[in-house]
Structure formats: C-alpha cells, structure tokens
Amino acid sequence: MSAKTVLPAVGMTAVSMVLTLAVVVMWLGTAMPWPVALVVGLGIDGGWLATLAYERRLAAQGDHSTPVTVVGWSFGLIATGVLIAHALTEESAGAWLAVAWLPIAAKALWLVHGLWERTALTGEALEAIQGIQQEARDEAAVARARLRAEASTEETRLTAVTQAGARAARVQAKAADTLSRAWSTLEKARDGEDTGRALTSVTTPVTPGVTPRWELPVWGPTEPVSGFALESAGALTDEALDVLVDQIRHSETPALSYREMAARFRTAGHSASEVRLRAAWKRVVAA
C-alpha cells in the first residue's frame, strides 16, 4: 500500500535532481568550466539525497530530527532557487518557471509519504474497523426501521381510534336527536287539550274529582333514592330487627363480629339503615 505514495515521491525526486543538475551545468557552464558546474550540481543533488536518506532512516526507527528536516528543505529551496534564477535569464522564462517547483513538490510528496506511514494500519485492524463501522450502520438502519414501523403503527392506531370516536359521536348524536324528537312529541301530546280531555274522561269515573297528571318519562340524570325511601315500604320493627341480628350473630361459634353480621344481614336480602342496625347490635350485645 505504501507504493501509492512512495513511487510518486521517488519519481518526482529523480526528475527534480536530473533537472537541477542539467540546469546548473547549462547555466554555470558558460561562466566556469563545466566540470566545476557538474560538481556544483552533484553537490546540491547529493545534499538533497543524503538528507532524504537520513530522514527515511529516522522515520523507519520511529524517530524524527528537526535539524535534518530543516537541512533537507534548505536543499530543496536552493534547487528551486537555482531553477527560478535560470528561468529569469532565459527568453522562454514561463516554460522554465513551470518546472521550477519540482524540488519543492518532491519534498512535499516525501512529507505525504511519511504521514501515510505514521497512520498506516495492518489488514486485521482495517478489517476490524470496517466490521465496527458496518455493525454501527446495521444498528442505525435497524433503529430507523423500528422507529418508522412504530410511527406507522401509532399513526394507524390513532386513525382507527379517531374513526371509532367519530362513529361513536355520530351514533350518540343520532340517538340524542331521536330521543329529543320523541320527548318533544310526548310533551306536545301531554300539553294538548284533546289529550287532557281523554285522560280526564278515563280517570274521572275511576277516581271522582281527581284528574291525574301525565308525567313525562325521565330523560337525563336521575337523583338517587334515599335509604329512608327504600325502608319506608316494609321496614322491620325494632323487635324483629333485634331477633334477626341475634340469630345471625350466633349462627356460628364463636359469635360473629359486627362487620360479618352486617354483611350476612345484607346478603340475606334484609334492609335496614346503618344507624338502626348498629343500635340493634348494641341492644343484642348488651342483653
């Protein structure tokens, strides 16, 4: 995998070294013997290559040296400066300036390669990372699907509840309208003169001098009937009540408590107010 970054860096370095050597020999060869110009070019390229080799050795050991890095960039800047100075003295300066950045570009590629090496992972680690990422994506997809399903279910439930409520409301409204019409009809019939005469003619022979009033059926909430009204029809006398309480109390051994006696009294279908029942209990116990 490192070949993806090391090959461009090596190629760019080779091109920049050849270009720097050629420019130095051509440019300085007119002002000094060409062997001297060749030595100068080789010196620049040699310094470049030496610092690069030392940097690579430190990188392989997991180390780094700032002075070596500064020297390496200095050689790159010197090579770039030579190319720029040569381009400014030529007639076609644009073409030479277009390649003057090659030494800096080669140095930048080696920097990128070093970063690649420091962040490179093994195949097992990459597979583990991919597995974790895939698992996270799967869980996210399942969570999204679950949320969408729950939202759809809730929407369906709310729709069904709303429709059922609307149907119930329509039925109630229809029933209320029907009851209202029937009640109005009954009220008109009761208040009519002909109805009153008919009722009078029917009831007067049975009960002379009495004209019963036809009450309308109750429509709406009713008032609860009081305990006194329930007992008024067939209320037990105190003597009879005492006898019943005594019988129920001594129906088992040991004698029942008041709560048990009262429960069995009500279950047997007898009727008496709580005040009278408790008074009867006290009389029986005192006796």
VOTIPA-193438 format. One record per residue (C-alpha): x negated, y negated, z negated; residue in three letters. Coordinates in pm, 1 decimal, decimal comma. Layout:
BEGIN
NODE        x        y        z dokol
NODE        X        Y        Z   ALA
...
This chain:
BEGIN
NODE        x        y        z dokol
NODE      0,0      0,0      0,0   MET
NODE   -292,3   -235,0    -62,1   SER
NODE   -381,0   -214,4    308,9   ALA
NODE    -88,8   -450,5    375,6   LYS
NODE   -283,2   -733,3    212,3   THR
NODE   -647,1   -629,1    235,4   VAL
NODE   -654,0   -581,2    613,6   LEU
NODE   -533,9   -936,3    695,5   PRO
NODE   -781,8  -1075,6    442,2   ALA
NODE  -1073,1   -876,9    589,8   VAL
NODE   -977,1   -975,5    944,3   GLY
NODE   -942,0  -1342,8    855,8   MET
NODE  -1278,0  -1335,7    672,3   THR
NODE  -1456,8  -1177,2    967,2   ALA
NODE  -1310,6  -1428,2   1213,8   VAL
NODE  -1396,5  -1726,5    993,1   SER
NODE  -1757,3  -1602,6    938,4   MET
NODE  -1813,3  -1548,2   1310,6   VAL
NODE  -1656,6  -1886,2   1390,2   LEU
NODE  -1864,3  -2064,2   1123,8   THR
NODE  -2189,7  -1903,8   1245,8   LEU
NODE  -2113,8  -1987,4   1609,8   ALA
NODE  -2023,6  -2349,0   1531,2   VAL
NODE  -2336,7  -2400,8   1319,0   VAL
NODE  -2563,3  -2255,0   1588,8   VAL
NODE  -2397,7  -2456,7   1868,9   MET
NODE  -2370,2  -2781,0   1673,5   TRP
NODE  -2700,0  -2785,7   1483,7   LEU
NODE  -2892,0  -2609,5   1765,2   GLY
NODE  -2914,4  -2938,3   1957,1   THR
NODE  -3078,6  -3118,5   1665,0   ALA
NODE  -3305,9  -2838,0   1535,8   MET
NODE  -3444,1  -2507,1   1661,4   PRO
NODE  -3169,1  -2252,2   1695,0   TRP
NODE  -3336,0  -2002,2   1457,8   PRO
NODE  -3305,5  -2265,3   1185,7   VAL
NODE  -2939,6  -2322,3   1274,1   ALA
NODE  -2886,9  -1947,1   1267,5   LEU
NODE  -3036,4  -1926,7    918,2   VAL
NODE  -2807,6  -2208,7    801,0   VAL
NODE  -2500,7  -2032,2    940,2   GLY
NODE  -2602,9  -1699,8    790,0   LEU
NODE  -2663,5  -1873,1    457,2   GLY
NODE  -2310,3  -2012,4    449,9   ILE
NODE  -2159,8  -1678,5    551,6   ASP
NODE  -2391,0  -1488,0    315,7   GLY
NODE  -2294,6  -1702,7     17,7   GLY
NODE  -1931,1  -1658,6    110,3   TRP
NODE  -1966,5  -1281,4    139,0   LEU
NODE  -2173,7  -1246,6   -180,7   ALA
NODE  -1928,5  -1436,7   -398,1   THR
NODE  -1640,6  -1245,0   -241,8   LEU
NODE  -1808,1   -911,7   -315,5   ALA
NODE  -1874,3  -1012,9   -676,5   TYR
NODE  -1516,3  -1129,4   -723,3   GLU
NODE  -1388,9   -798,0   -588,8   ARG
NODE  -1617,1   -608,5   -828,6   ARG
NODE  -1486,7   -807,6  -1127,4   LEU
NODE  -1129,9   -754,9  -1011,1   ALA
NODE  -1187,1   -377,0   -991,2   ALA
NODE  -1307,1   -388,2  -1352,4   GLN
NODE  -1004,9   -589,5  -1459,9   GLY
NODE  -1216,9   -896,7  -1524,0   ASP
NODE  -1237,2  -1249,6  -1388,1   HIS
NODE  -1508,5  -1517,7  -1373,8   SER
NODE  -1414,0  -1879,4  -1320,7   THR
NODE  -1767,9  -1991,7  -1211,0   PRO
NODE  -1781,0  -1722,9   -941,7   VAL
NODE  -1435,3  -1828,7   -820,7   THR
NODE  -1545,0  -2192,9   -804,8   VAL
NODE  -1858,6  -2097,6   -608,0   VAL
NODE  -1654,4  -1888,4   -366,1   GLY
NODE  -1411,1  -2171,9   -299,5   TRP
NODE  -1705,9  -2408,6   -258,8   SER
NODE  -1848,8  -2194,6     20,8   PHE
NODE  -1506,5  -2185,6    181,1   GLY
NODE  -1478,1  -2563,9    164,7   LEU
NODE  -1831,1  -2602,0    308,0   ILE
NODE  -1742,5  -2376,2    601,2   ALA
NODE  -1419,0  -2567,9    657,3   THR
NODE  -1607,5  -2899,8    636,5   GLY
NODE  -1858,5  -2782,0    898,1   VAL
NODE  -1578,2  -2683,4   1133,0   LEU
NODE  -1396,1  -3015,4   1082,6   ILE
NODE  -1717,7  -3217,9   1136,6   ALA
NODE  -1791,8  -3023,1   1454,1   HIS
NODE  -1434,4  -3075,7   1578,0   ALA
NODE  -1459,9  -3453,1   1529,3   LEU
NODE  -1772,4  -3467,8   1751,7   THR
NODE  -1616,8  -3272,9   2034,8   GLU
NODE  -1394,7  -3412,0   2308,3   GLU
NODE  -1126,8  -3147,8   2253,4   SER
NODE  -1102,5  -3216,6   1878,8   ALA
NODE   -749,3  -3078,9   1849,6   GLY
NODE   -844,6  -2727,5   1955,2   ALA
NODE  -1134,4  -2711,6   1709,0   TRP
NODE   -929,0  -2862,0   1426,9   LEU
NODE   -668,4  -2592,9   1489,4   ALA
NODE   -917,3  -2326,3   1376,6   VAL
NODE  -1091,9  -2529,5   1105,5   ALA
NODE   -853,8  -2393,6    837,3   TRP
NODE   -960,2  -2029,0    888,2   LEU
NODE  -1213,0  -2014,6    596,1   PRO
NODE   -956,7  -2158,2    350,9   ILE
NODE   -691,4  -1924,5    489,5   ALA
NODE   -922,5  -1624,9    441,7   ALA
NODE   -986,6  -1726,6     80,6   LYS
NODE   -612,6  -1767,2     20,0   ALA
NODE   -547,3  -1418,3    162,3   LEU
NODE   -801,3  -1270,4    -79,6   TRP
NODE   -619,1  -1451,8   -361,4   LEU
NODE   -289,9  -1297,6   -249,8   VAL
NODE   -454,7   -954,7   -235,1   HIS
NODE   -582,7   -996,4   -590,7   GLY
NODE   -235,3  -1086,5   -712,8   LEU
NODE    -99,4   -780,1   -532,8   TRP
NODE   -347,4   -555,6   -708,7   GLU
NODE   -273,4   -702,0  -1052,0   ARG
NODE    101,7   -648,1  -1009,1   THR
NODE     90,4   -314,6   -822,9   ALA
NODE    275,8    -21,3   -980,0   LEU
NODE    249,6    352,7   -934,3   THR
NODE    502,9    551,8   -738,8   GLY
NODE    651,1    700,7  -1056,7   GLU
NODE    700,6    356,9  -1207,9   ALA
NODE    865,6    228,1   -889,4   LEU
NODE   1096,9    529,0   -880,8   GLU
NODE   1186,9    474,9  -1247,1   ALA
NODE   1261,4    106,8  -1180,5   ILE
NODE   1472,8    195,5   -878,9   GLN
NODE   1660,9    452,4  -1084,7   GLY
NODE   1730,3    196,4  -1358,5   ILE
NODE   1846,9    -59,8  -1104,8   GLN
NODE   2068,1    196,7   -930,7   GLN
NODE   2217,6    302,9  -1264,0   GLU
NODE   2287,5    -59,5  -1352,9   ALA
NODE   2453,0   -114,3  -1013,9   ARG
NODE   2662,1    200,3  -1060,8   ASP
NODE   2776,0     93,5  -1406,7   GLU
NODE   2860,6   -254,0  -1278,5   ALA
NODE   3059,6   -107,0   -989,3   ALA
NODE   3248,6    129,4  -1223,0   VAL
NODE   3320,5   -159,6  -1463,1   ALA
NODE   3451,6   -374,5  -1176,9   ARG
NODE   3669,2    -88,2  -1051,7   ALA
NODE   3803,5    -27,4  -1403,2   ARG
NODE   3884,9   -395,6  -1450,2   LEU
NODE   4060,0   -410,4  -1112,6   ARG
NODE   4259,5    -95,8  -1194,4   ALA
NODE   4360,0   -227,9  -1537,4   GLU
NODE   4455,0   -562,8  -1386,3   ALA
NODE   4664,9   -388,3  -1119,7   SER
NODE   4831,3   -166,0  -1381,1   THR
NODE   4906,6   -463,4  -1604,5   GLU
NODE   5046,5   -655,5  -1309,5   GLU
NODE   5268,8   -359,9  -1219,0   THR
NODE   5385,2   -325,2  -1580,1   ARG
NODE   5463,9   -695,0  -1609,0   LEU
NODE   5652,5   -683,6  -1280,4   THR
NODE   5856,8   -385,2  -1397,9   ALA
NODE   5928,1   -547,2  -1734,9   VAL
NODE   6025,9   -872,9  -1567,6   THR
NODE   6257,5   -697,4  -1323,6   GLN
NODE   6413,3   -491,4  -1603,6   ALA
NODE   6461,8   -803,8  -1811,4   GLY
NODE   6619,9   -981,0  -1516,2   ALA
NODE   6858,1   -687,9  -1458,1   ARG
NODE   6949,1   -679,7  -1827,3   ALA
NODE   7008,5  -1053,0  -1825,7   ALA
NODE   7232,6  -1023,5  -1520,6   ARG
NODE   7431,0   -741,1  -1680,5   VAL
NODE   7468,4   -936,9  -2003,4   GLN
NODE   7572,8  -1247,8  -1815,5   ALA
NODE   7826,6  -1046,9  -1616,9   LYS
NODE   7962,5   -882,2  -1933,4   ALA
NODE   7983,2  -1216,6  -2112,2   ALA
NODE   8168,3  -1365,8  -1816,3   ASP
NODE   8410,6  -1071,4  -1813,6   THR
NODE   8470,9  -1099,6  -2188,7   LEU
NODE   8517,6  -1473,4  -2161,1   SER
NODE   8779,4  -1430,4  -1889,4   ARG
NODE   8961,8  -1162,3  -2088,5   ALA
NODE   8955,6  -1370,9  -2404,1   TRP
NODE   9087,3  -1673,3  -2213,8   SER
NODE   9367,3  -1459,6  -2072,3   THR
NODE   9458,5  -1333,5  -2418,8   LEU
NODE   9453,3  -1684,5  -2560,8   GLU
NODE   9683,2  -1812,6  -2286,0   LYS
NODE   9916,8  -1518,6  -2344,0   ALA
NODE   9929,2  -1581,2  -2719,8   ARG
NODE   9991,6  -1953,7  -2685,6   ASP
NODE  10257,9  -1911,1  -2416,1   GLY
NODE  10619,9  -1988,8  -2508,6   GLU
NODE  10755,7  -1674,5  -2347,7   ASP
NODE  10516,6  -1456,1  -2542,9   THR
NODE  10616,8  -1622,7  -2870,1   GLY
NODE  10987,8  -1563,7  -2799,0   ARG
NODE  10921,7  -1199,7  -2711,7   ALA
NODE  10727,6  -1137,1  -3030,8   LEU
NODE  10995,4  -1313,0  -3236,8   THR
NODE  11270,5  -1109,3  -3080,4   SER
NODE  11084,7   -786,7  -3154,0   VAL
NODE  10973,2   -854,7  -3510,9   THR
NODE  11267,8  -1052,7  -3646,7   THR
NODE  11506,4   -754,3  -3661,4   PRO
NODE  11244,6   -556,9  -3847,5   VAL
NODE  11149,1   -828,6  -4092,8   THR
NODE  11412,2  -1102,3  -4100,5   PRO
NODE  11278,3  -1453,1  -4134,6   GLY
NODE  10920,3  -1352,5  -4056,2   VAL
NODE  10751,8  -1440,5  -3730,8   THR
NODE  10414,4  -1269,3  -3724,4   PRO
NODE  10126,5  -1443,7  -3560,4   ARG
NODE   9939,8  -1250,2  -3294,3   TRP
NODE   9570,6  -1288,6  -3378,2   GLU
NODE   9314,3  -1276,5  -3102,4   LEU
NODE   9056,6   -993,7  -3106,3   PRO
NODE   8728,3  -1088,1  -3266,9   VAL
NODE   8461,0  -1184,4  -3014,4   TRP
NODE   8124,8  -1262,1  -3174,5   GLY
NODE   7954,7  -1203,1  -3512,2   PRO
NODE   8177,6  -1098,9  -3799,3   THR
NODE   8141,9  -1162,8  -4169,3   GLU
NODE   8053,2   -862,3  -4389,1   PRO
NODE   8327,4   -731,4  -4615,1   VAL
NODE   8258,8   -780,4  -4984,8   SER
NODE   8230,6   -490,5  -5229,0   GLY
NODE   8538,9   -613,3  -5413,0   PHE
NODE   8745,9   -582,6  -5098,0   ALA
NODE   8624,6   -226,7  -5045,6   LEU
NODE   8716,8   -126,9  -5402,7   GLU
NODE   9046,8   -309,0  -5417,3   SER
NODE   9231,8    -32,4  -5227,4   ALA
NODE   9152,4    263,3  -5451,0   GLY
NODE   8925,4    153,5  -5736,3   ALA
NODE   8856,7    401,8  -6015,5   LEU
NODE   8965,0    321,8  -6369,5   THR
NODE   8700,4    291,4  -6637,7   ASP
NODE   8806,1    623,8  -6793,1   GLU
NODE   8787,5    807,9  -6459,7   ALA
NODE   8457,5    643,2  -6380,9   LEU
NODE   8314,3    747,5  -6719,9   ASP
NODE   8423,6   1107,3  -6660,2   VAL
NODE   8257,2   1118,1  -6316,1   LEU
NODE   7934,9    963,5  -6442,8   VAL
NODE   7919,5   1209,7  -6731,9   ASP
NODE   7982,6   1508,0  -6505,8   GLN
NODE   7718,0   1404,9  -6255,1   ILE
NODE   7466,7   1319,8  -6530,0   ARG
NODE   7497,1   1661,6  -6692,9   HIS
NODE   7518,2   1856,3  -6366,5   SER
NODE   7155,7   1959,0  -6415,5   GLU
NODE   6926,0   2024,4  -6708,6   THR
NODE   6764,3   1802,5  -6821,5   PRO
NODE   7015,8   1524,8  -6765,6   ALA
NODE   6974,6   1310,9  -6455,7   LEU
NODE   6836,9    959,8  -6464,2   SER
NODE   7047,0    661,4  -6367,3   TYR
NODE   6895,1    640,5  -6019,8   ARG
NODE   6957,9   1008,7  -5947,7   GLU
NODE   7309,4    987,8  -6086,4   MET
NODE   7390,6    677,5  -5880,4   ALA
NODE   7256,0    839,2  -5563,0   ALA
NODE   7469,4   1151,1  -5613,3   ARG
NODE   7770,6    934,4  -5704,0   PHE
NODE   7744,8    750,1  -5370,6   ARG
NODE   7672,2   1070,5  -5178,1   THR
NODE   7986,9   1232,9  -5316,0   ALA
NODE   8189,2    955,0  -5149,8   GLY
NODE   8287,3    768,8  -5467,1   HIS
NODE   8299,2    392,4  -5466,5   SER
NODE   8219,0    151,7  -5750,0   ALA
NODE   8027,9   -169,3  -5786,3   SER
NODE   7680,0   -158,0  -5930,1   GLU
NODE   7793,2   -357,0  -6235,0   VAL
NODE   8078,5   -116,3  -6321,9   ARG
NODE   7863,2    192,3  -6251,0   LEU
NODE   7585,4     72,4  -6480,5   ARG
NODE   7839,2    -20,4  -6751,9   ALA
NODE   7989,3    329,3  -6728,6   ALA
NODE   7639,0    479,7  -6756,7   TRP
NODE   7572,2    281,7  -7072,6   LYS
NODE   7902,6    391,7  -7228,1   ARG
NODE   7835,5    757,7  -7148,1   VAL
NODE   7480,3    747,0  -7281,9   VAL
NODE   7589,5    562,4  -7597,6   ALA
NODE   7860,0    821,6  -7659,6   ALA
